[in-house]
């Protein structure tokens, strides 16, 4: 999904040499995310020719709406105990 794709892991699990073409790498160090490789510069976020992947915005929205529908069906988005779970765990 998206125009930019990244692997996220602890240092050393994946190296830059392990990355497929076009992918970036982010490390989690002491609970913080650090940019290691493939992070686009400020101008590249909006320039379409520099993006390594072509996002399918409709499919991404469909995926998001589907996830939200499932949460609604399960009652997770209602007020109450499940609402606390949503806030705490980002469900």
NULONU-306900 format. One record per residue (C-alpha): x, y, z; chain; residue number from 1. Coordinates in steps of 0.1 Angstrom, whole numbers, plus 2048, in hexadecimal, padded with zeros to 3 digits. Layout:
# NULONU-306900
+-----+-----+-----+------+------+
|   x |   y |   z | voba | rogu |
+-----+-----+-----+------+------+
|   X |   Y |   Z |    A |  NUM |
...
+-----+-----+-----+------+------+
# end
This chain:
# NULONU-306900
+-----+-----+-----+------+------+
|   x |   y |   z | voba | rogu |
+-----+-----+-----+------+------+
| 800 | 800 | 800 |    A |    1 |
| 80B | 823 | 7FA |    A |    2 |
| 825 | 835 | 7E5 |    A |    3 |
| 841 | 82E | 7FE |    A |    4 |
| 847 | 80D | 80F |    A |    5 |
| 85D | 805 | 82C |    A |    6 |
| 868 | 7E8 | 841 |    A |    7 |
| 867 | 7EF | 867 |    A |    8 |
| 87D | 7DA | 87F |    A |    9 |
| 897 | 7DB | 89A |    A |   10 |
| 8BB | 7E2 | 88E |    A |   11 |
| 8CC | 7C6 | 87D |    A |   12 |
| 8AD | 7B1 | 875 |    A |   13 |
| 8AC | 7BF | 852 |    A |   14 |
| 8C8 | 7D2 | 842 |    A |   15 |
| 8C8 | 7E9 | 824 |    A |   16 |
| 8D7 | 7CE | 80F |    A |   17 |
| 8B9 | 7B8 | 816 |    A |   18 |
| 8A0 | 7D1 | 808 |    A |   19 |
| 88D | 7CC | 7E8 |    A |   20 |
| 88F | 7E8 | 7CE |    A |   21 |
| 87C | 807 | 7D8 |    A |   22 |
| 877 | 7FE | 7FD |    A |   23 |
| 883 | 812 | 81B |    A |   24 |
| 88F | 807 | 83D |    A |   25 |
| 885 | 814 | 85F |    A |   26 |
| 894 | 808 | 880 |    A |   27 |
| 884 | 809 | 8A2 |    A |   28 |
| 89F | 814 | 8BB |    A |   29 |
| 895 | 81A | 8E0 |    A |   30 |
| 870 | 81C | 8D6 |    A |   31 |
| 876 | 836 | 8BB |    A |   32 |
| 875 | 832 | 895 |    A |   33 |
| 895 | 83B | 883 |    A |   34 |
| 899 | 841 | 85E |    A |   35 |
| 8B4 | 82A | 850 |    A |   36 |
| 8AE | 828 | 82A |    A |   37 |
| 896 | 833 | 80F |    A |   38 |
| 886 | 850 | 821 |    A |   39 |
| 87B | 869 | 807 |    A |   40 |
| 886 | 88D | 809 |    A |   41 |
| 86B | 8A8 | 80E |    A |   42 |
| 866 | 8AE | 7E9 |    A |   43 |
| 863 | 889 | 7E0 |    A |   44 |
| 843 | 884 | 7F4 |    A |   45 |
| 82F | 898 | 7DA |    A |   46 |
| 843 | 891 | 7BA |    A |   47 |
| 832 | 874 | 7A8 |    A |   48 |
| 850 | 869 | 792 |    A |   49 |
| 867 | 864 | 7B0 |    A |   50 |
| 850 | 84C | 7C2 |    A |   51 |
| 85B | 827 | 7C1 |    A |   52 |
| 837 | 819 | 7C3 |    A |   53 |
| 816 | 824 | 7B5 |    A |   54 |
| 7FB | 824 | 7D0 |    A |   55 |
| 7D8 | 818 | 7C9 |    A |   56 |
| 7C6 | 832 | 7DD |    A |   57 |
| 7A3 | 823 | 7D7 |    A |   58 |
| 7AF | 800 | 7E3 |    A |   59 |
| 7C0 | 810 | 802 |    A |   60 |
| 79F | 823 | 80B |    A |   61 |
| 78B | 803 | 806 |    A |   62 |
| 7A3 | 7F1 | 81D |    A |   63 |
| 7A0 | 80C | 838 |    A |   64 |
| 77A | 80D | 835 |    A |   65 |
| 778 | 7E7 | 838 |    A |   66 |
| 78D | 7E7 | 858 |    A |   67 |
| 777 | 803 | 867 |    A |   68 |
| 758 | 7F0 | 85D |    A |   69 |
| 765 | 7D1 | 86F |    A |   70 |
| 76C | 7E5 | 88E |    A |   71 |
| 749 | 7F4 | 88D |    A |   72 |
| 739 | 7D2 | 889 |    A |   73 |
| 74D | 7C6 | 8A8 |    A |   74 |
| 742 | 7E4 | 8BC |    A |   75 |
| 765 | 7F0 | 8C1 |    A |   76 |
| 75C | 813 | 8B5 |    A |   77 |
| 73F | 817 | 8CE |    A |   78 |
| 743 | 82A | 8EE |    A |   79 |
| 74C | 815 | 90C |    A |   80 |
| 767 | 7FC | 915 |    A |   81 |
| 770 | 7F4 | 8F1 |    A |   82 |
| 775 | 819 | 8EB |    A |   83 |
| 791 | 819 | 905 |    A |   84 |
| 7A1 | 7FC | 8F2 |    A |   85 |
| 7A0 | 810 | 8D2 |    A |   86 |
| 7B1 | 82D | 8E3 |    A |   87 |
| 7CB | 817 | 8F5 |    A |   88 |
| 7D4 | 7FF | 8D9 |    A |   89 |
| 7CA | 812 | 8BA |    A |   90 |
| 7B1 | 7F7 | 8B0 |    A |   91 |
+-----+-----+-----+------+------+
# end
